[in-house]
Amino acid sequence: MSTSAPTTTTISVSGMTCGHCVSAVSEELEALEGVEAVNVDLNAGGISTVTITSGKELSPAEIGEAVAEAGYLVVANEA
């Protein structure tokens, strides 16, 4: 078992407008292997900030695919 510190990834997502949007994005991201927590700072109709805490580094591609599966678009990804 790894004892490394959790990795935090912050992304910006466009198109989220309500709590249902937050739930949809959170559910898809939490389904990724290693994800421990997802925190969404909703900016309705604008760019929302999503912070992902995971036990391993997540690739921008897998994060983007999960957000797209929920119906939204990652507009920025900072490690």
All heavy atoms as a GROMACS GRO file, in nm:
protein
  541
    1MET      N    1   0.084  -0.119   0.000
    1MET     CA    2   0.000   0.000   0.000
    1MET      C    3   0.088   0.125   0.000
    1MET      O    4   0.184   0.134   0.073
    1MET     CB    5  -0.090  -0.001   0.124
    1MET     CG    6  -0.190   0.110   0.126
    1MET     SD    7  -0.311   0.080   0.256
    1MET     CE    8  -0.362   0.246   0.286
    2SER      N    9   0.051   0.220  -0.081
    2SER     CA   10   0.129   0.342  -0.094
    2SER      C   11   0.103   0.435   0.023
    2SER      O   12  -0.009   0.446   0.072
    2SER     CB   13   0.091   0.411  -0.225
    2SER     OG   14   0.155   0.535  -0.234
    3THR      N   15   0.209   0.501   0.067
    3THR     CA   16   0.193   0.596   0.177
    3THR      C   17   0.217   0.739   0.128
    3THR      O   18   0.240   0.828   0.207
    3THR     CB   19   0.293   0.564   0.291
    3THR    OG1   20   0.425   0.565   0.237
    3THR    CG2   21   0.261   0.432   0.357
    4SER      N   22   0.214   0.758  -0.003
    4SER     CA   23   0.237   0.892  -0.057
    4SER      C   24   0.119   0.982  -0.024
    4SER      O   25   0.006   0.936  -0.003
    4SER     CB   26   0.258   0.885  -0.208
    4SER     OG   27   0.142   0.837  -0.271
    5ALA      N   28   0.149   1.111  -0.020
    5ALA     CA   29   0.045   1.210   0.009
    5ALA      C   30  -0.054   1.216  -0.107
    5ALA      O   31  -0.017   1.193  -0.221
    5ALA     CB   32   0.109   1.346   0.030
    6PRO      N   33  -0.178   1.248  -0.076
    6PRO     CA   34  -0.278   1.261  -0.183
    6PRO      C   35  -0.238   1.370  -0.282
    6PRO      O   36  -0.172   1.467  -0.246
    6PRO     CB   37  -0.405   1.300  -0.109
    6PRO     CG   38  -0.383   1.260   0.033
    6PRO     CD   39  -0.235   1.269   0.055
    7THR      N   40  -0.279   1.352  -0.405
    7THR     CA   41  -0.255   1.449  -0.511
    7THR      C   42  -0.380   1.534  -0.527
    7THR      O   43  -0.491   1.482  -0.528
    7THR     CB   44  -0.226   1.374  -0.644
    7THR    OG1   45  -0.113   1.293  -0.627
    7THR    CG2   46  -0.203   1.471  -0.758
    8THR      N   47  -0.361   1.666  -0.539
    8THR     CA   48  -0.474   1.755  -0.562
    8THR      C   49  -0.464   1.814  -0.701
    8THR      O   50  -0.360   1.866  -0.739
    8THR     CB   51  -0.476   1.869  -0.457
    8THR    OG1   52  -0.483   1.811  -0.327
    8THR    CG2   53  -0.594   1.961  -0.478
    9THR      N   54  -0.573   1.802  -0.777
    9THR     CA   55  -0.579   1.856  -0.912
    9THR      C   56  -0.696   1.954  -0.917
    9THR      O   57  -0.804   1.923  -0.870
    9THR     CB   58  -0.604   1.743  -1.015
    9THR    OG1   59  -0.503   1.643  -0.998
    9THR    CG2   60  -0.599   1.796  -1.157
   10THR      N   61  -0.671   2.073  -0.973
   10THR     CA   62  -0.777   2.173  -0.986
   10THR      C   63  -0.806   2.193  -1.133
   10THR      O   64  -0.714   2.214  -1.212
   10THR     CB   65  -0.733   2.305  -0.921
   10THR    OG1   66  -0.701   2.282  -0.784
   10THR    CG2   67  -0.844   2.409  -0.929
   11ILE      N   68  -0.935   2.186  -1.168
   11ILE     CA   69  -0.976   2.208  -1.306
   11ILE      C   70  -1.086   2.314  -1.309
   11ILE      O   71  -1.152   2.340  -1.208
   11ILE     CB   72  -1.027   2.078  -1.372
   11ILE    CG1   73  -1.148   2.020  -1.297
   11ILE    CG2   74  -0.915   1.975  -1.383
   11ILE    CD1   75  -1.215   1.902  -1.366
   12SER      N   76  -1.102   2.376  -1.424
   12SER     CA   77  -1.211   2.471  -1.445
   12SER      C   78  -1.307   2.408  -1.546
   12SER      O   79  -1.264   2.356  -1.648
   12SER     CB   80  -1.156   2.603  -1.500
   12SER     OG   81  -1.071   2.663  -1.405
   13VAL      N   82  -1.435   2.414  -1.511
   13VAL     CA   83  -1.538   2.349  -1.594
   13VAL      C   84  -1.644   2.451  -1.632
   13VAL      O   85  -1.691   2.527  -1.548
   13VAL     CB   86  -1.603   2.232  -1.515
   13VAL    CG1   87  -1.712   2.165  -1.597
   13VAL    CG2   88  -1.497   2.129  -1.473
   14SER      N   89  -1.679   2.453  -1.760
   14SER     CA   90  -1.783   2.546  -1.805
   14SER      C   91  -1.916   2.473  -1.822
   14SER      O   92  -1.919   2.353  -1.844
   14SER     CB   93  -1.743   2.611  -1.938
   14SER     OG   94  -1.744   2.515  -2.041
   15GLY      N   95  -2.024   2.549  -1.807
   15GLY     CA   96  -2.157   2.497  -1.835
   15GLY      C   97  -2.237   2.449  -1.715
   15GLY      O   98  -2.354   2.416  -1.728
   16MET      N   99  -2.175   2.444  -1.598
   16MET     CA  100  -2.249   2.398  -1.480
   16MET      C  101  -2.333   2.513  -1.424
   16MET      O  102  -2.284   2.624  -1.410
   16MET     CB  103  -2.152   2.344  -1.374
   16MET     CG  104  -2.079   2.222  -1.424
   16MET     SD  105  -1.951   2.150  -1.317
   16MET     CE  106  -1.980   2.209  -1.157
   17THR      N  107  -2.462   2.484  -1.394
   17THR     CA  108  -2.551   2.591  -1.349
   17THR      C  109  -2.623   2.563  -1.218
   17THR      O  110  -2.683   2.654  -1.160
   17THR     CB  111  -2.659   2.620  -1.456
   17THR    OG1  112  -2.732   2.500  -1.480
   17THR    CG2  113  -2.596   2.669  -1.586
   18CYS      N  114  -2.620   2.438  -1.170
   18CYS     CA  115  -2.700   2.407  -1.052
   18CYS      C  116  -2.643   2.287  -0.975
   18CYS      O  117  -2.544   2.228  -1.016
   18CYS     CB  118  -2.844   2.376  -1.094
   18CYS     SG  119  -2.856   2.228  -1.198
   19GLY      N  120  -2.709   2.252  -0.868
   19GLY     CA  121  -2.667   2.139  -0.786
   19GLY      C  122  -2.666   2.007  -0.861
   19GLY      O  123  -2.582   1.921  -0.836
   20HIS      N  124  -2.758   1.990  -0.955
   20HIS     CA  125  -2.760   1.866  -1.033
   20HIS      C  126  -2.633   1.856  -1.118
   20HIS      O  127  -2.577   1.748  -1.132
   20HIS     CB  128  -2.884   1.861  -1.124
   20HIS     CG  129  -2.884   1.742  -1.216
   20HIS    ND1  130  -2.909   1.614  -1.170
   20HIS    CD2  131  -2.856   1.732  -1.346
   20HIS    CE1  132  -2.896   1.530  -1.272
   20HIS    NE2  133  -2.865   1.599  -1.380
   21CYS      N  134  -2.590   1.969  -1.172
   21CYS     CA  135  -2.466   1.971  -1.251
   21CYS      C  136  -2.348   1.928  -1.164
   21CYS      O  137  -2.264   1.848  -1.206
   21CYS     CB  138  -2.439   2.112  -1.304
   21CYS     SG  139  -2.569   2.182  -1.406
   22VAL      N  140  -2.343   1.984  -1.043
   22VAL     CA  141  -2.236   1.950  -0.948
   22VAL      C  142  -2.239   1.801  -0.920
   22VAL      O  143  -2.134   1.734  -0.922
   22VAL     CB  144  -2.252   2.031  -0.818
   22VAL    CG1  145  -2.156   1.981  -0.710
   22VAL    CG2  146  -2.231   2.180  -0.843
   23SER      N  147  -2.358   1.746  -0.895
   23SER     CA  148  -2.371   1.602  -0.867
   23SER      C  149  -2.324   1.517  -0.984
   23SER      O  150  -2.254   1.418  -0.964
   23SER     CB  151  -2.517   1.567  -0.835
   23SER     OG  152  -2.557   1.631  -0.717
   24ALA      N  153  -2.362   1.556  -1.105
   24ALA     CA  154  -2.326   1.478  -1.224
   24ALA      C  155  -2.175   1.474  -1.243
   24ALA      O  156  -2.116   1.368  -1.265
   24ALA     CB  157  -2.394   1.536  -1.347
   25VAL      N  158  -2.110   1.591  -1.232
   25VAL     CA  159  -1.965   1.598  -1.250
   25VAL      C  160  -1.894   1.524  -1.136
   25VAL      O  161  -1.802   1.446  -1.160
   25VAL     CB  162  -1.918   1.745  -1.258
   25VAL    CG1  163  -1.766   1.755  -1.249
   25VAL    CG2  164  -1.968   1.808  -1.388
   26SER      N  165  -1.940   1.545  -1.013
   26SER     CA  166  -1.878   1.479  -0.897
   26SER      C  167  -1.887   1.327  -0.910
   26SER      O  168  -1.789   1.256  -0.885
   26SER     CB  169  -1.945   1.524  -0.767
   26SER     OG  170  -1.924   1.661  -0.745
   27GLU      N  171  -2.003   1.278  -0.949
   27GLU     CA  172  -2.025   1.134  -0.962
   27GLU      C  173  -1.929   1.072  -1.064
   27GLU      O  174  -1.868   0.968  -1.039
   27GLU     CB  175  -2.170   1.108  -1.003
   27GLU     CG  176  -2.209   0.962  -1.002
   27GLU     CD  177  -2.357   0.944  -1.035
   27GLU    OE1  178  -2.441   1.008  -0.967
   27GLU    OE2  179  -2.388   0.868  -1.127
   28GLU      N  180  -1.913   1.137  -1.180
   28GLU     CA  181  -1.823   1.085  -1.283
   28GLU      C  182  -1.678   1.088  -1.236
   28GLU      O  183  -1.603   0.993  -1.259
   28GLU     CB  184  -1.840   1.164  -1.414
   28GLU     CG  185  -1.971   1.142  -1.484
   28GLU     CD  186  -1.992   0.999  -1.533
   28GLU    OE1  187  -1.894   0.926  -1.556
   28GLU    OE2  188  -2.108   0.960  -1.549
   29LEU      N  189  -1.638   1.197  -1.171
   29LEU     CA  190  -1.499   1.207  -1.125
   29LEU      C  191  -1.470   1.109  -1.012
   29LEU      O  192  -1.363   1.048  -1.006
   29LEU     CB  193  -1.467   1.350  -1.082
   29LEU     CG  194  -1.458   1.451  -1.196
   29LEU    CD1  195  -1.452   1.593  -1.142
   29LEU    CD2  196  -1.339   1.423  -1.286
   30GLU      N  197  -1.566   1.092  -0.920
   30GLU     CA  198  -1.547   0.999  -0.808
   30GLU      C  199  -1.536   0.854  -0.856
   30GLU      O  200  -1.482   0.770  -0.786
   30GLU     CB  201  -1.661   1.014  -0.706
   30GLU     CG  202  -1.648   1.144  -0.627
   30GLU     CD  203  -1.774   1.180  -0.548
   30GLU    OE1  204  -1.877   1.110  -0.561
   30GLU    OE2  205  -1.768   1.280  -0.474
   31ALA      N  206  -1.586   0.825  -0.976
   31ALA     CA  207  -1.579   0.690  -1.031
   31ALA      C  208  -1.438   0.658  -1.084
   31ALA      O  209  -1.407   0.541  -1.107
   31ALA     CB  210  -1.682   0.674  -1.143
   32LEU      N  211  -1.355   0.760  -1.101
   32LEU     CA  212  -1.218   0.736  -1.148
   32LEU      C  213  -1.136   0.666  -1.040
   32LEU      O  214  -1.151   0.698  -0.922
   32LEU     CB  215  -1.149   0.868  -1.186
   32LEU     CG  216  -1.206   0.944  -1.304
   32LEU    CD1  217  -1.132   1.076  -1.321
   32LEU    CD2  218  -1.197   0.862  -1.432
   33GLU      N  219  -1.050   0.575  -1.082
   33GLU     CA  220  -0.968   0.500  -0.987
   33GLU      C  221  -0.876   0.595  -0.909
   33GLU      O  222  -0.809   0.679  -0.967
   33GLU     CB  223  -0.883   0.398  -1.062
   33GLU     CG  224  -0.801   0.310  -0.971
   33GLU     CD  225  -0.715   0.210  -1.046
   33GLU    OE1  226  -0.750   0.177  -1.162
   33GLU    OE2  227  -0.615   0.168  -0.990
   34GLY      N  228  -0.878   0.580  -0.777
   34GLY     CA  229  -0.790   0.659  -0.691
   34GLY      C  230  -0.849   0.788  -0.638
   34GLY      O  231  -0.793   0.849  -0.548
   35VAL      N  232  -0.964   0.831  -0.692
   35VAL     CA  233  -1.022   0.958  -0.646
   35VAL      C  234  -1.081   0.940  -0.507
   35VAL      O  235  -1.158   0.848  -0.481
   35VAL     CB  236  -1.129   1.010  -0.745
   35VAL    CG1  237  -1.203   1.130  -0.687
   35VAL    CG2  238  -1.064   1.046  -0.877
   36GLU      N  239  -1.041   1.029  -0.416
   36GLU     CA  240  -1.086   1.023  -0.277
   36GLU      C  241  -1.194   1.127  -0.247
   36GLU      O  242  -1.281   1.105  -0.164
   36GLU     CB  243  -0.966   1.044  -0.184
   36GLU     CG  244  -0.862   0.934  -0.199
   36GLU     CD  245  -0.730   0.967  -0.130
   36GLU    OE1  246  -0.721   1.072  -0.064
   36GLU    OE2  247  -0.637   0.886  -0.144
   37ALA      N  248  -1.184   1.243  -0.312
   37ALA     CA  249  -1.281   1.350  -0.286
   37ALA      C  250  -1.289   1.444  -0.405
   37ALA      O  251  -1.191   1.463  -0.478
   37ALA     CB  252  -1.241   1.429  -0.162
   38VAL      N  253  -1.409   1.502  -0.423
   38VAL     CA  254  -1.430   1.602  -0.528
   38VAL      C  255  -1.501   1.719  -0.462
   38VAL      O  256  -1.602   1.702  -0.394
   38VAL     CB  257  -1.517   1.546  -0.643
   38VAL    CG1  258  -1.546   1.655  -0.746
   38VAL    CG2  259  -1.448   1.428  -0.709
   39ASN      N  260  -1.446   1.840  -0.480
   39ASN     CA  261  -1.506   1.960  -0.424
   39ASN      C  262  -1.532   2.058  -0.537
   39ASN      O  263  -1.440   2.094  -0.610
   39ASN     CB  264  -1.413   2.022  -0.319
   39ASN     CG  265  -1.475   2.143  -0.252
   39ASN    OD1  266  -1.597   2.156  -0.246
   39ASN    ND2  267  -1.391   2.233  -0.205
   40VAL      N  268  -1.658   2.100  -0.552
   40VAL     CA  269  -1.695   2.190  -0.661
   40VAL      C  270  -1.734   2.326  -0.605
   40VAL      O  271  -1.818   2.336  -0.516
   40VAL     CB  272  -1.814   2.132  -0.742
   40VAL    CG1  273  -1.854   2.228  -0.853
   40VAL    CG2  274  -1.779   1.995  -0.798
   41ASP      N  275  -1.671   2.431  -0.659
   41ASP     CA  276  -1.708   2.569  -0.627
   41ASP      C  277  -1.789   2.618  -0.747
   41ASP      O  278  -1.734   2.661  -0.848
   41ASP     CB  279  -1.581   2.653  -0.607
   41ASP     CG  280  -1.612   2.798  -0.571
   41ASP    OD1  281  -1.730   2.827  -0.538
   41ASP    OD2  282  -1.520   2.881  -0.577
   42LEU      N  283  -1.922   2.606  -0.736
   42LEU     CA  284  -2.013   2.636  -0.847
   42LEU      C  285  -2.020   2.787  -0.875
   42LEU      O  286  -2.044   2.866  -0.786
   42LEU     CB  287  -2.153   2.583  -0.816
   42LEU     CG  288  -2.260   2.608  -0.922
   42LEU    CD1  289  -2.227   2.534  -1.051
   42LEU    CD2  290  -2.396   2.566  -0.871
   43ASN      N  291  -1.998   2.823  -1.001
   43ASN     CA  292  -2.018   2.958  -1.050
   43ASN      C  293  -2.123   2.945  -1.160
   43ASN      O  294  -2.090   2.925  -1.277
   43ASN     CB  295  -1.887   3.016  -1.103
   43ASN     CG  296  -1.905   3.156  -1.158
   43ASN    OD1  297  -2.010   3.216  -1.146
   43ASN    ND2  298  -1.801   3.208  -1.220
   44ALA      N  299  -2.250   2.951  -1.121
   44ALA     CA  300  -2.360   2.922  -1.213
   44ALA      C  301  -2.351   3.003  -1.341
   44ALA      O  302  -2.345   3.125  -1.338
   44ALA     CB  303  -2.494   2.948  -1.143
   45GLY      N  304  -2.347   2.931  -1.452
   45GLY     CA  305  -2.342   2.995  -1.582
   45GLY      C  306  -2.205   3.042  -1.624
   45GLY      O  307  -2.186   3.086  -1.736
   46GLY      N  308  -2.108   3.031  -1.534
   46GLY     CA  309  -1.973   3.075  -1.566
   46GLY      C  310  -1.877   2.958  -1.562
   46GLY      O  311  -1.912   2.846  -1.598
   47ILE      N  312  -1.757   2.984  -1.514
   47ILE     CA  313  -1.655   2.881  -1.502
   47ILE      C  314  -1.649   2.837  -1.357
   47ILE      O  315  -1.620   2.918  -1.268
   47ILE     CB  316  -1.517   2.934  -1.547
   47ILE    CG1  317  -1.524   2.992  -1.689
   47ILE    CG2  318  -1.411   2.825  -1.536
   47ILE    CD1  319  -1.564   2.893  -1.796
   48SER      N  320  -1.678   2.710  -1.331
   48SER     CA  321  -1.675   2.656  -1.196
   48SER      C  322  -1.539   2.590  -1.170
   48SER      O  323  -1.478   2.534  -1.262
   48SER     CB  324  -1.785   2.552  -1.178
   48SER     OG  325  -1.911   2.611  -1.199
   49THR      N  326  -1.493   2.598  -1.046
   49THR     CA  327  -1.366   2.538  -1.008
   49THR      C  328  -1.392   2.404  -0.940
   49THR      O  329  -1.473   2.396  -0.848
   49THR     CB  330  -1.289   2.630  -0.912
   49THR    OG1  331  -1.270   2.756  -0.976
   49THR    CG2  332  -1.154   2.572  -0.874
   50VAL      N  333  -1.324   2.300  -0.987
   50VAL     CA  334  -1.341   2.166  -0.931
   50VAL      C  335  -1.204   2.120  -0.880
   50VAL      O  336  -1.106   2.121  -0.953
   50VAL     CB  337  -1.393   2.067  -1.038
   50VAL    CG1  338  -1.412   1.928  -0.978
   50VAL    CG2  339  -1.523   2.117  -1.100
   51THR      N  340  -1.201   2.083  -0.752
   51THR     CA  341  -1.078   2.032  -0.692
   51THR      C  342  -1.094   1.883  -0.668
   51THR      O  343  -1.190   1.840  -0.603
   51THR     CB  344  -1.048   2.105  -0.559
   51THR    OG1  345  -1.043   2.245  -0.584
   51THR    CG2  346  -0.915   2.059  -0.500
   52ILE      N  347  -0.999   1.806  -0.720
   52ILE     CA  348  -1.004   1.659  -0.709
   52ILE      C  349  -0.888   1.613  -0.623
   52ILE      O  350  -0.773   1.647  -0.651
   52ILE     CB  351  -0.993   1.594  -0.849
   52ILE    CG1  352  -1.096   1.652  -0.945
   52ILE    CG2  353  -1.005   1.442  -0.839
   52ILE    CD1  354  -1.060   1.635  -1.091
   53THR      N  355  -0.917   1.537  -0.518
   53THR     CA  356  -0.813   1.479  -0.433
   53THR      C  357  -0.808   1.330  -0.465
   53THR      O  358  -0.910   1.262  -0.462
   53THR     CB  359  -0.844   1.501  -0.284
   53THR    OG1  360  -0.861   1.640  -0.261
   53THR    CG2  361  -0.732   1.448  -0.196
   54SER      N  362  -0.688   1.282  -0.499
   54SER     CA  363  -0.675   1.142  -0.538
   54SER      C  364  -0.547   1.082  -0.482
   54SER      O  365  -0.453   1.152  -0.448
   54SER     CB  366  -0.676   1.130  -0.691
   54SER     OG  367  -0.571   1.206  -0.747
   55GLY      N  368  -0.548   0.950  -0.474
   55GLY     CA  369  -0.433   0.878  -0.423
   55GLY      C  370  -0.324   0.861  -0.526
   55GLY      O  371  -0.213   0.819  -0.494
   56LYS      N  372  -0.356   0.892  -0.652
   56LYS     CA  373  -0.256   0.882  -0.759
   56LYS      C  374  -0.279   0.996  -0.856
   56LYS      O  375  -0.386   1.057  -0.858
   56LYS     CB  376  -0.266   0.747  -0.832
   56LYS     CG  377  -0.393   0.730  -0.914
   56LYS     CD  378  -0.394   0.597  -0.987
   56LYS     CE  379  -0.508   0.587  -1.084
   56LYS     NZ  380  -0.482   0.644  -1.215
   57GLU      N  381  -0.177   1.026  -0.935
   57GLU     CA  382  -0.189   1.133  -1.034
   57GLU      C  383  -0.289   1.092  -1.141
   57GLU      O  384  -0.286   0.979  -1.189
   57GLU     CB  385  -0.053   1.159  -1.096
   57GLU     CG  386  -0.056   1.276  -1.190
   57GLU     CD  387   0.053   1.378  -1.162
   57GLU    OE1  388   0.126   1.361  -1.063
   57GLU    OE2  389   0.062   1.472  -1.238
   58LEU      N  390  -0.378   1.184  -1.176
   58LEU     CA  391  -0.478   1.159  -1.280
   58LEU      C  392  -0.435   1.229  -1.407
   58LEU      O  393  -0.385   1.342  -1.402
   58LEU     CB  394  -0.615   1.212  -1.236
   58LEU     CG  395  -0.672   1.153  -1.108
   58LEU    CD1  396  -0.796   1.231  -1.066
   58LEU    CD2  397  -0.707   1.007  -1.128
   59SER      N  398  -0.454   1.165  -1.521
   59SER     CA  399  -0.417   1.229  -1.647
   59SER      C  400  -0.525   1.329  -1.687
   59SER      O  401  -0.644   1.308  -1.659
   59SER     CB  402  -0.399   1.125  -1.756
   59SER     OG  403  -0.524   1.080  -1.802
   60PRO      N  404  -0.485   1.438  -1.753
   60PRO     CA  405  -0.585   1.534  -1.802
   60PRO      C  406  -0.687   1.468  -1.892
   60PRO      O  407  -0.804   1.506  -1.892
   60PRO     CB  408  -0.500   1.636  -1.878
   60PRO     CG  409  -0.365   1.628  -1.815
   60PRO     CD  410  -0.348   1.483  -1.776
   61ALA      N  411  -0.645   1.366  -1.968
   61ALA     CA  412  -0.737   1.297  -2.059
   61ALA      C  413  -0.847   1.226  -1.982
   61ALA      O  414  -0.965   1.236  -2.018
   61ALA     CB  415  -0.661   1.198  -2.147
   62GLU      N  416  -0.811   1.152  -1.876
   62GLU     CA  417  -0.916   1.080  -1.803
   62GLU      C  418  -1.007   1.175  -1.727
   62GLU      O  419  -1.128   1.152  -1.717
   62GLU     CB  420  -0.858   0.970  -1.712
   62GLU     CG  421  -0.774   1.015  -1.596
   62GLU     CD  422  -0.712   0.899  -1.518
   62GLU    OE1  423  -0.771   0.790  -1.512
   62GLU    OE2  424  -0.603   0.919  -1.463
   63ILE      N  425  -0.954   1.285  -1.678
   63ILE     CA  426  -1.038   1.386  -1.612
   63ILE      C  427  -1.134   1.446  -1.715
   63ILE      O  428  -1.254   1.458  -1.691
   63ILE     CB  429  -0.952   1.495  -1.547
   63ILE    CG1  430  -0.875   1.437  -1.428
   63ILE    CG2  431  -1.039   1.613  -1.503
   63ILE    CD1  432  -0.769   1.529  -1.371
   64GLY      N  433  -1.080   1.484  -1.832
   64GLY     CA  434  -1.162   1.544  -1.938
   64GLY      C  435  -1.272   1.451  -1.983
   64GLY      O  436  -1.386   1.494  -2.005
   65GLU      N  437  -1.240   1.322  -1.998
   65GLU     CA  438  -1.341   1.224  -2.040
   65GLU      C  439  -1.452   1.211  -1.937
   65GLU      O  440  -1.569   1.201  -1.972
   65GLU     CB  441  -1.275   1.088  -2.064
   65GLU     CG  442  -1.193   1.084  -2.191
   65GLU     CD  443  -1.115   0.953  -2.206
   65GLU    OE1  444  -1.153   0.852  -2.144
   65GLU    OE2  445  -1.015   0.954  -2.280
   66ALA      N  446  -1.415   1.210  -1.808
   66ALA     CA  447  -1.516   1.196  -1.702
   66ALA      C  448  -1.609   1.317  -1.700
   66ALA      O  449  -1.731   1.303  -1.689
   66ALA     CB  450  -1.448   1.179  -1.566
   67VAL      N  451  -1.552   1.437  -1.713
   67VAL     CA  452  -1.633   1.559  -1.714
   67VAL      C  453  -1.722   1.562  -1.840
   67VAL      O  454  -1.840   1.597  -1.832
   67VAL     CB  455  -1.543   1.685  -1.704
   67VAL    CG1  456  -1.625   1.812  -1.726
   67VAL    CG2  457  -1.472   1.689  -1.570
   68ALA      N  458  -1.667   1.520  -1.954
   68ALA     CA  459  -1.745   1.516  -2.078
   68ALA      C  460  -1.860   1.415  -2.066
   68ALA      O  461  -1.969   1.438  -2.118
   68ALA     CB  462  -1.654   1.480  -2.195
   69GLU      N  463  -1.835   1.304  -1.999
   69GLU     CA  464  -1.939   1.202  -1.977
   69GLU      C  465  -2.057   1.262  -1.901
   69GLU      O  466  -2.172   1.225  -1.923
   69GLU     CB  467  -1.879   1.084  -1.900
   69GLU     CG  468  -1.970   0.965  -1.884
   69GLU     CD  469  -1.998   0.891  -2.015
   69GLU    OE1  470  -1.912   0.887  -2.104
   69GLU    OE2  471  -2.109   0.837  -2.026
   70ALA      N  472  -2.027   1.357  -1.812
   70ALA     CA  473  -2.133   1.425  -1.737
   70ALA      C  474  -2.200   1.534  -1.820
   70ALA      O  475  -2.302   1.590  -1.780
   70ALA     CB  476  -2.077   1.484  -1.607
   71GLY      N  477  -2.140   1.567  -1.936
   71GLY     CA  478  -2.200   1.665  -2.025
   71GLY      C  479  -2.141   1.804  -2.016
   71GLY      O  480  -2.203   1.902  -2.060
   72TYR      N  481  -2.020   1.815  -1.964
   72TYR     CA  482  -1.959   1.946  -1.946
   72TYR      C  483  -1.820   1.947  -2.007
   72TYR      O  484  -1.770   1.846  -2.054
   72TYR     CB  485  -1.955   1.984  -1.796
   72TYR     CG  486  -2.093   1.978  -1.739
   72TYR    CD1  487  -2.138   1.864  -1.672
   72TYR    CD2  488  -2.183   2.082  -1.759
   72TYR    CE1  489  -2.269   1.855  -1.626
   72TYR    CE2  490  -2.314   2.074  -1.713
   72TYR     CZ  491  -2.356   1.959  -1.646
   72TYR     OH  492  -2.484   1.952  -1.602
   73LEU      N  493  -1.754   2.064  -2.004
   73LEU     CA  494  -1.627   2.080  -2.071
   73LEU      C  495  -1.522   2.136  -1.976
   73LEU      O  496  -1.547   2.237  -1.910
   73LEU     CB  497  -1.644   2.177  -2.189
   73LEU     CG  498  -1.520   2.210  -2.271
   73LEU    CD1  499  -1.471   2.085  -2.346
   73LEU    CD2  500  -1.550   2.321  -2.368
   74VAL      N  501  -1.405   2.070  -1.970
   74VAL     CA  502  -1.293   2.123  -1.893
   74VAL      C  503  -1.229   2.232  -1.977
   74VAL      O  504  -1.193   2.210  -2.092
   74VAL     CB  505  -1.189   2.012  -1.862
   74VAL    CG1  506  -1.066   2.073  -1.793
   74VAL    CG2  507  -1.249   1.904  -1.777
   75VAL      N  508  -1.219   2.353  -1.920
   75VAL     CA  509  -1.160   2.464  -1.994
   75VAL      C  510  -1.019   2.497  -1.947
   75VAL      O  511  -0.947   2.568  -2.012
   75VAL     CB  512  -1.249   2.590  -1.990
   75VAL    CG1  513  -1.376   2.566  -2.069
   75VAL    CG2  514  -1.280   2.631  -1.848
   76ALA      N  515  -0.979   2.444  -1.832
   76ALA     CA  516  -0.841   2.464  -1.782
   76ALA      C  517  -0.811   2.352  -1.685
   76ALA      O  518  -0.899   2.301  -1.616
   76ALA     CB  519  -0.828   2.598  -1.712
   77ASN      N  520  -0.686   2.312  -1.682
   77ASN     CA  521  -0.643   2.205  -1.595
   77ASN      C  522  -0.507   2.240  -1.537
   77ASN      O  523  -0.412   2.253  -1.610
   77ASN     CB  524  -0.635   2.074  -1.674
   77ASN     CG  525  -0.603   1.953  -1.589
   77ASN    OD1  526  -0.566   1.968  -1.472
   77ASN    ND2  527  -0.617   1.836  -1.644
   78GLU      N  528  -0.503   2.264  -1.405
   78GLU     CA  529  -0.376   2.293  -1.340
   78GLU      C  530  -0.346   2.181  -1.242
   78GLU      O  531  -0.431   2.144  -1.164
   78GLU     CB  532  -0.384   2.424  -1.260
   78GLU     CG  533  -0.437   2.544  -1.337
   78GLU     CD  534  -0.577   2.585  -1.295
   78GLU    OE1  535  -0.612   2.569  -1.178
   78GLU    OE2  536  -0.651   2.629  -1.383
   79ALA      N  537  -0.226   2.128  -1.248
   79ALA     CA  538  -0.188   2.016  -1.161
   79ALA      C  539  -0.185   2.063  -1.016
   79ALA      O  540  -0.164   2.177  -0.989
   79ALA     CB  541  -0.055   1.961  -1.203
   0.00000   0.00000   0.00000
